[in-house]
Amino acid sequence: MRRIINYFIILGILYGGGLLFPENIQIESLSVAFIVALMLFLAMSVLAFLVGTILVGSVVRESVFLTFFSVVSLFAITPMSLLVISSSYDGFAICGFWTYILLGLAIGIFTVAVPTKQS
C-alpha cells in the first residue's frame, strides 16, 4: 500500500510542479505525467531492491548505510533518473539544474518510507 501511495505522491509532485512552474517543468498532459511517474517509480523500486540486496551481504551497520544512501539518492540518484527520463520521453521536459535538485529533494522528503524486515 505504501508503494502505491509513493506512486501517487510522485505523480502529484511532477504534475503539480508542472502546473506551478510551467517555465521549468513541461508536461504535455496528465497521461504523460502518469507514464513519467511510473517510469520514475520503477527506477526507484529497482534501486531500492539493489540496496536491499547489498545490505544483506554488508557488514556495515544498517542505519549508517541507509542514512548515507538516502542522502545520496536524494541529491544524486533521483535527479539523474529524472534527467534520463526527461531526455528519453518526448512529452516531458525539465529546464535547469536546480529544478532537478528541487524535484529530487521534494520526492525524497514526501515519499513514504517502506519498512524493512528486521531479523
C-alpha angles and dihedrals in degrees: 000000000000091000090055089049089050090052092054091045090054090046091050093048093049097043094040090049089051091052096044098041108027092162091061104032119040117192118171098206145338091268090058089051090052092052095045092047089050091051092049091045091052092048091051091047092052090049091049089052091050092049090049089052091050091049092055092063097034124109091196116104110267098231094053093048094045092050091050093046093048091054092046092047091047094055104025119017100045095047090046090051089050090050092053093046094047092049094047101042118067101207095054128065135166120199120204139025095251092052089061091048094047093047090049090049093049093048091047094049100043102040116099117245114241109222119238122225112257118210 
